[in-house]
Amino acid sequence: MELRQLRYFLKAKELLNFTEAANHLYISQSTLSQQIKQLEEELGIPLFNRIGKRISLTEAGKIFSAYAEKSLLKSQEGFLALRDLEELKSGELNIGVTYGMRSTLIEALIRFSVEYPEVKVNIVFGTTSELIEKLHHLELDFALTFAEGNREEVFKYIPLFTSPMTLVVSKNAAIIRKESITLKEIINLPLALPTKGYSTTKFVTEAFKNSGLKPKVLIEINDIPTLLELIKSGKWYTILAQTTVTEKDELTTIPIKGKNMIRTAMLISLKDAYEKKAMKVFYQFLHR
């Protein structure tokens, strides 16, 4: 059963004349008659009484016409809904983000939402490993994270910017005047780091290991805002990408000297998944 056949049937029902209906539809009468006949054969019951050149609806035709009208109406509503989706007058965007990408997301989100207020945006914060898992299960459209190491073939990785790794310290700390610091100088400092699920901690751990150094990690915590509050006390230090620290009233960052102490911010999405129009537009706001 095709929508075209339903349109032909309803026009014939409206005019009760195959010739006039065919003229209104800009098709031949034989084409109209053939399509309606195929529809009747599929339904297994006549929709019209054919008496000479006159036609009238059968009882089945009267019942079926109400459902045919609803079907055409719903298909038109579906078409309009898809057009609204393409024009970003509706739809939903699911974004995963690590805390280090928070400021980048907020700036883009504000601009996007002002321009496309009808698109609902769902934001999920998590570790890189948690967000990757959600991408695998199609729970997110894309994730914003600092991602190094092995890349999975199923994902597409779009670089956004780079950020140096820094030692985050309280503005009351004695070493605040240092312009830079080495990993060797850091190993004697009491550190508080994100838990191992964070890509930052993996990066930091490997950096110390590759340098043959063992840091003094006294606290591990799975909440970055709480971690930064601890650093403000001046009793601990932490290591984060510079873009992670957006509140500079009580904290400052000291760049860490050394090879490869730079991280690349990535937008990660499933390679073969359909890209929503909203995703493509959001990408543009991020690149701005």
C-alpha positions as a LaTeX table, in Angstrom:
\begin{tabular}{lrrr}
\hline
Residue & $x$ (\AA) & $y$ (\AA) & $z$ (\AA) \\
\hline
Met1 & 0.00 & 0.00 & 0.00 \\
Glu2 & 1.47 & 3.33 & $-1.08$ \\
Leu3 & 0.66 & 6.90 & $-0.11$ \\
Arg4 & 0.16 & 7.65 & $-3.79$ \\
Gln5 & $-2.65$ & 5.09 & $-3.95$ \\
Leu6 & $-4.30$ & 6.65 & $-0.89$ \\
Arg7 & $-4.21$ & 10.09 & $-2.52$ \\
Tyr8 & $-5.76$ & 8.68 & $-5.71$ \\
Phe9 & $-8.47$ & 6.88 & $-3.74$ \\
Leu10 & $-9.37$ & 9.98 & $-1.70$ \\
Lys11 & $-9.58$ & 12.22 & $-4.77$ \\
Ala12 & $-11.86$ & 9.70 & $-6.50$ \\
Lys13 & $-13.94$ & 9.49 & $-3.33$ \\
Glu14 & $-14.21$ & 13.30 & $-3.24$ \\
Leu15 & $-15.29$ & 13.73 & $-6.90$ \\
Leu16 & $-16.98$ & 10.33 & $-7.44$ \\
Asn17 & $-15.68$ & 10.41 & $-10.98$ \\
Phe18 & $-12.51$ & 8.70 & $-12.16$ \\
Thr19 & $-12.03$ & 11.02 & $-15.16$ \\
Glu20 & $-12.31$ & 14.22 & $-13.11$ \\
Ala21 & $-10.13$ & 12.79 & $-10.36$ \\
Ala22 & $-7.45$ & 11.83 & $-12.89$ \\
Asn23 & $-7.52$ & 15.34 & $-14.38$ \\
His24 & $-7.07$ & 16.92 & $-10.92$ \\
Leu25 & $-4.16$ & 14.60 & $-10.23$ \\
Tyr26 & $-2.58$ & 15.19 & $-13.68$ \\
Ile27 & $-2.53$ & 11.49 & $-14.52$ \\
Ser28 & $-4.38$ & 9.36 & $-17.03$ \\
Gln29 & $-7.69$ & 7.75 & $-16.11$ \\
Ser30 & $-6.22$ & 4.32 & $-16.83$ \\
Thr31 & $-3.39$ & 4.95 & $-14.35$ \\
Leu32 & $-5.89$ & 6.05 & $-11.69$ \\
Ser33 & $-8.13$ & 3.04 & $-12.29$ \\
Gln34 & $-5.17$ & 0.67 & $-12.22$ \\
Gln35 & $-3.80$ & 2.04 & $-8.93$ \\
Ile36 & $-7.17$ & 1.92 & $-7.20$ \\
Lys37 & $-7.70$ & $-1.62$ & $-8.49$ \\
Gln38 & $-4.32$ & $-2.65$ & $-7.01$ \\
Leu39 & $-5.31$ & $-1.07$ & $-3.71$ \\
Glu40 & $-8.59$ & $-2.99$ & $-3.67$ \\
Glu41 & $-6.78$ & $-6.23$ & $-4.46$ \\
Glu42 & $-4.34$ & $-5.65$ & $-1.59$ \\
Leu43 & $-7.21$ & $-4.92$ & 0.81 \\
Gly44 & $-9.20$ & $-7.86$ & $-0.55$ \\
Ile45 & $-12.44$ & $-5.89$ & $-0.91$ \\
Pro46 & $-13.93$ & $-3.34$ & $-3.39$ \\
Leu47 & $-13.86$ & 0.31 & $-2.36$ \\
Phe48 & $-16.13$ & 1.55 & $-5.14$ \\
Asn49 & $-19.33$ & 0.40 & $-6.77$ \\
Arg50 & $-18.88$ & 0.77 & $-10.54$ \\
Ile51 & $-22.18$ & 1.21 & $-12.34$ \\
Gly52 & $-21.52$ & 2.19 & $-15.93$ \\
Lys53 & $-19.59$ & 5.47 & $-15.81$ \\
Arg54 & $-20.86$ & 6.23 & $-12.31$ \\
Ile55 & $-19.04$ & 5.26 & $-9.13$ \\
Ser56 & $-20.00$ & 5.29 & $-5.47$ \\
Leu57 & $-18.32$ & 4.24 & $-2.28$ \\
Thr58 & $-18.98$ & 0.79 & $-0.92$ \\
Glu59 & $-19.45$ & 0.33 & 2.81 \\
Ala60 & $-15.80$ & $-0.77$ & 2.96 \\
Gly61 & $-14.80$ & 2.36 & 1.03 \\
Lys62 & $-16.59$ & 4.61 & 3.54 \\
Ile63 & $-14.84$ & 2.93 & 6.48 \\
Phe64 & $-11.43$ & 2.86 & 4.79 \\
Ser65 & $-11.59$ & 6.54 & 3.73 \\
Ala66 & $-11.38$ & 7.75 & 7.35 \\
Tyr67 & $-8.17$ & 5.76 & 7.90 \\
Ala68 & $-6.74$ & 6.82 & 4.54 \\
Glu69 & $-7.24$ & 10.48 & 5.46 \\
Lys70 & $-5.53$ & 9.95 & 8.82 \\
Ser71 & $-2.61$ & 8.20 & 7.12 \\
Leu72 & $-2.08$ & 11.04 & 4.67 \\
Leu73 & $-2.39$ & 13.60 & 7.46 \\
Lys74 & 0.17 & 11.77 & 9.60 \\
Ser75 & 2.57 & 11.44 & 6.66 \\
Gln76 & 2.30 & 15.18 & 6.04 \\
Glu77 & 2.91 & 15.87 & 9.74 \\
Gly78 & 5.95 & 13.61 & 9.53 \\
Phe79 & 7.24 & 15.51 & 6.52 \\
Leu80 & 6.80 & 18.84 & 8.32 \\
Ala81 & 8.50 & 17.45 & 11.44 \\
Leu82 & 11.51 & 16.33 & 9.38 \\
Arg83 & 11.66 & 19.72 & 7.69 \\
Asp84 & 11.59 & 21.42 & 11.10 \\
Leu85 & 14.38 & 19.08 & 12.22 \\
Glu86 & 16.48 & 19.99 & 9.20 \\
Glu87 & 15.83 & 23.70 & 9.78 \\
Leu88 & 16.67 & 23.26 & 13.52 \\
Lys89 & 13.18 & 24.25 & 14.65 \\
Ser90 & 13.01 & 21.03 & 16.67 \\
Gly91 & 15.17 & 18.07 & 17.62 \\
Glu92 & 17.51 & 16.98 & 20.37 \\
Leu93 & 21.28 & 17.00 & 20.81 \\
Asn94 & 23.07 & 14.75 & 23.32 \\
Ile95 & 26.56 & 15.92 & 24.24 \\
Gly96 & 29.08 & 14.30 & 26.56 \\
Val97 & 31.85 & 16.44 & 28.03 \\
Thr98 & 34.75 & 16.13 & 30.43 \\
Tyr99 & 35.24 & 18.87 & 32.99 \\
Gly100 & 38.36 & 20.12 & 31.22 \\
Met101 & 36.19 & 21.05 & 28.22 \\
Arg102 & 33.56 & 22.82 & 30.31 \\
Ser103 & 34.37 & 26.40 & 29.30 \\
Thr104 & 34.62 & 25.47 & 25.62 \\
Leu105 & 31.22 & 23.80 & 25.75 \\
Ile106 & 29.52 & 26.65 & 27.61 \\
Glu107 & 30.65 & 29.30 & 25.14 \\
Ala108 & 29.44 & 27.28 & 22.15 \\
Leu109 & 26.23 & 26.18 & 23.89 \\
Ile110 & 25.16 & 29.74 & 24.70 \\
Arg111 & 25.64 & 30.91 & 21.10 \\
Phe112 & 23.96 & 27.81 & 19.66 \\
Ser113 & 20.94 & 28.02 & 21.99 \\
Val114 & 20.41 & 31.72 & 21.30 \\
Glu115 & 20.31 & 31.05 & 17.57 \\
Tyr116 & 18.38 & 27.75 & 17.71 \\
Pro117 & 16.24 & 27.91 & 20.88 \\
Glu118 & 13.88 & 25.10 & 19.80 \\
Val119 & 16.60 & 22.43 & 19.81 \\
Lys120 & 16.77 & 20.65 & 23.16 \\
Val121 & 20.34 & 20.04 & 24.36 \\
Asn122 & 21.16 & 17.32 & 26.92 \\
Ile123 & 24.58 & 17.63 & 28.58 \\
Val124 & 26.31 & 14.71 & 30.34 \\
Phe125 & 29.54 & 15.25 & 32.30 \\
Gly126 & 31.80 & 12.26 & 32.81 \\
Thr127 & 35.27 & 10.81 & 32.49 \\
Thr128 & 36.62 & 10.08 & 29.02 \\
Ser129 & 36.14 & 6.32 & 29.52 \\
Glu130 & 32.52 & 6.85 & 30.64 \\
Leu131 & 31.75 & 9.05 & 27.64 \\
Ile132 & 33.37 & 6.61 & 25.20 \\
Glu133 & 31.18 & 3.85 & 26.63 \\
Lys134 & 28.07 & 6.00 & 26.11 \\
Leu135 & 29.12 & 6.71 & 22.52 \\
His136 & 29.41 & 2.97 & 21.90 \\
His137 & 25.81 & 2.55 & 23.13 \\
Leu138 & 24.53 & 5.47 & 21.01 \\
Glu139 & 23.59 & 7.44 & 24.13 \\
Leu140 & 25.51 & 10.50 & 22.90 \\
Asp141 & 25.79 & 12.28 & 19.57 \\
Phe142 & 29.36 & 13.30 & 20.32 \\
Ala143 & 31.80 & 13.80 & 23.20 \\
Leu144 & 34.23 & 16.61 & 24.01 \\
Thr145 & 37.37 & 15.42 & 25.74 \\
Phe146 & 41.15 & 15.38 & 25.83 \\
Ala147 & 41.94 & 12.01 & 24.29 \\
Glu148 & 45.39 & 10.56 & 23.65 \\
Gly149 & 46.66 & 7.06 & 23.09 \\
Asn150 & 45.09 & 4.36 & 20.97 \\
Arg151 & 42.19 & 5.45 & 18.80 \\
Glu152 & 39.28 & 3.15 & 18.09 \\
Glu153 & 38.48 & 2.53 & 14.45 \\
Val154 & 34.74 & 3.07 & 14.97 \\
Phe155 & 35.21 & 6.68 & 16.05 \\
Lys156 & 35.91 & 9.91 & 14.22 \\
Tyr157 & 38.30 & 12.30 & 16.00 \\
Ile158 & 38.21 & 16.02 & 15.22 \\
Pro159 & 40.97 & 18.13 & 16.87 \\
Leu160 & 39.70 & 21.41 & 18.35 \\
Phe161 & 42.68 & 23.03 & 20.12 \\
Thr162 & 45.71 & 22.25 & 22.26 \\
Ser163 & 46.30 & 23.12 & 25.91 \\
Pro164 & 49.53 & 22.88 & 27.96 \\
Met165 & 49.65 & 20.76 & 31.08 \\
Thr166 & 50.09 & 22.86 & 34.21 \\
Leu167 & 50.63 & 22.57 & 37.91 \\
Val168 & 47.58 & 24.13 & 39.56 \\
Val169 & 48.40 & 25.94 & 42.79 \\
Ser170 & 46.78 & 28.23 & 45.33 \\
Lys171 & 47.68 & 31.90 & 45.00 \\
Asn172 & 48.99 & 31.64 & 48.54 \\
Ala173 & 51.54 & 28.99 & 47.59 \\
Ala174 & 55.25 & 29.81 & 47.85 \\
Ile175 & 56.03 & 28.60 & 44.31 \\
Ile176 & 53.50 & 30.92 & 42.67 \\
Arg177 & 56.29 & 33.10 & 41.23 \\
Lys178 & 57.76 & 30.25 & 39.16 \\
Glu179 & 57.30 & 30.76 & 35.42 \\
Ser180 & 57.54 & 27.01 & 34.74 \\
Ile181 & 58.23 & 23.77 & 36.59 \\
Thr182 & 59.54 & 20.30 & 35.77 \\
Leu183 & 58.11 & 16.89 & 36.65 \\
Lys184 & 61.22 & 16.28 & 38.80 \\
Glu185 & 60.40 & 19.37 & 40.87 \\
Ile186 & 56.80 & 18.21 & 41.29 \\
Ile187 & 57.52 & 14.76 & 42.78 \\
Asn188 & 58.14 & 16.22 & 46.25 \\
Leu189 & 54.86 & 18.16 & 46.29 \\
Pro190 & 51.69 & 16.69 & 47.88 \\
Leu191 & 49.39 & 16.00 & 44.96 \\
Ala192 & 45.64 & 15.59 & 44.66 \\
Leu193 & 44.62 & 14.15 & 41.28 \\
Pro194 & 41.45 & 13.11 & 39.48 \\
Thr195 & 40.68 & 9.40 & 39.85 \\
Lys196 & 42.08 & 6.91 & 37.35 \\
Gly197 & 39.00 & 7.03 & 35.11 \\
Tyr198 & 40.06 & 10.49 & 33.93 \\
Ser199 & 42.27 & 10.69 & 30.86 \\
Thr200 & 44.22 & 13.48 & 32.59 \\
Thr201 & 45.35 & 11.11 & 35.34 \\
Lys202 & 46.37 & 8.49 & 32.78 \\
Phe203 & 48.36 & 11.13 & 30.91 \\
Val204 & 50.07 & 12.39 & 34.08 \\
Thr205 & 50.84 & 8.87 & 35.35 \\
Glu206 & 52.47 & 7.89 & 32.05 \\
Ala207 & 54.46 & 11.15 & 31.93 \\
Phe208 & 55.98 & 10.46 & 35.37 \\
Lys209 & 56.57 & 6.80 & 34.51 \\
Asn210 & 58.34 & 7.65 & 31.23 \\
Ser211 & 60.59 & 10.04 & 33.18 \\
Gly212 & 61.39 & 7.38 & 35.79 \\
Leu213 & 59.70 & 9.42 & 38.51 \\
Lys214 & 57.18 & 8.56 & 41.19 \\
Pro215 & 54.91 & 11.43 & 42.35 \\
Lys216 & 53.48 & 11.80 & 45.86 \\
Val217 & 49.74 & 11.34 & 45.20 \\
Leu218 & 47.90 & 11.73 & 48.50 \\
Ile219 & 44.32 & 12.24 & 47.29 \\
Glu220 & 42.34 & 10.93 & 44.31 \\
Ile221 & 38.88 & 12.35 & 43.67 \\
Asn222 & 36.27 & 11.90 & 40.95 \\
Asp223 & 34.92 & 15.46 & 41.04 \\
Ile224 & 37.00 & 18.25 & 39.51 \\
Pro225 & 35.22 & 21.20 & 41.20 \\
Thr226 & 35.83 & 19.59 & 44.60 \\
Leu227 & 39.44 & 18.91 & 43.60 \\
Leu228 & 39.95 & 22.60 & 42.78 \\
Glu229 & 38.42 & 23.60 & 46.11 \\
Leu230 & 41.04 & 21.45 & 47.86 \\
Ile231 & 43.83 & 23.14 & 45.89 \\
Lys232 & 42.57 & 26.57 & 46.99 \\
Ser233 & 43.40 & 25.59 & 50.58 \\
Gly234 & 47.11 & 25.66 & 49.68 \\
Lys235 & 47.73 & 22.21 & 51.19 \\
Trp236 & 47.81 & 20.28 & 47.92 \\
Tyr237 & 48.68 & 20.72 & 44.26 \\
Thr238 & 47.19 & 19.16 & 41.15 \\
Ile239 & 48.02 & 18.75 & 37.47 \\
Leu240 & 45.45 & 19.67 & 34.85 \\
Ala241 & 45.23 & 21.06 & 31.33 \\
Gln242 & 45.35 & 24.84 & 31.48 \\
Thr243 & 41.85 & 25.24 & 29.99 \\
Thr244 & 40.38 & 23.26 & 32.89 \\
Val245 & 41.11 & 26.08 & 35.34 \\
Thr246 & 38.75 & 28.91 & 34.45 \\
Glu247 & 38.40 & 30.53 & 37.88 \\
Lys248 & 41.65 & 32.38 & 38.53 \\
Asp249 & 40.70 & 34.43 & 41.62 \\
Glu250 & 42.26 & 31.97 & 44.08 \\
Leu251 & 44.21 & 29.67 & 41.75 \\
Thr252 & 47.00 & 30.01 & 39.25 \\
Thr253 & 48.66 & 27.66 & 36.77 \\
Ile254 & 52.36 & 27.02 & 36.18 \\
Pro255 & 53.29 & 25.43 & 32.82 \\
Ile256 & 55.09 & 22.09 & 33.11 \\
Lys257 & 58.30 & 21.88 & 31.10 \\
Gly258 & 59.04 & 18.69 & 29.25 \\
Lys259 & 58.45 & 16.77 & 26.07 \\
Asn260 & 54.82 & 16.26 & 24.98 \\
Met261 & 53.32 & 18.16 & 27.91 \\
Ile262 & 50.59 & 19.40 & 25.59 \\
Arg263 & 47.10 & 17.91 & 25.29 \\
Thr264 & 44.77 & 18.02 & 22.30 \\
Ala265 & 41.06 & 18.66 & 22.79 \\
Met266 & 38.95 & 16.40 & 20.63 \\
Leu267 & 35.40 & 16.08 & 19.40 \\
Ile268 & 34.67 & 12.35 & 19.16 \\
Ser269 & 31.70 & 10.79 & 17.35 \\
Leu270 & 30.79 & 7.44 & 15.82 \\
Lys271 & 32.26 & 7.26 & 12.34 \\
Asp272 & 29.36 & 5.60 & 10.53 \\
Ala273 & 26.47 & 7.12 & 12.49 \\
Tyr274 & 24.07 & 9.60 & 10.88 \\
Glu275 & 25.13 & 13.17 & 11.65 \\
Lys276 & 22.22 & 15.35 & 12.67 \\
Lys277 & 22.02 & 18.83 & 11.22 \\
Ala278 & 22.22 & 20.14 & 14.81 \\
Met279 & 25.55 & 18.31 & 15.27 \\
Lys280 & 27.07 & 19.87 & 12.17 \\
Val281 & 25.98 & 23.35 & 13.23 \\
Phe282 & 27.26 & 22.84 & 16.80 \\
Tyr283 & 30.65 & 21.81 & 15.36 \\
Gln284 & 30.82 & 25.21 & 13.67 \\
Phe285 & 30.13 & 27.03 & 16.94 \\
Leu286 & 32.91 & 25.01 & 18.63 \\
His287 & 35.40 & 25.88 & 15.88 \\
Arg288 & 34.58 & 29.56 & 16.21 \\
\hline
\end{tabular}
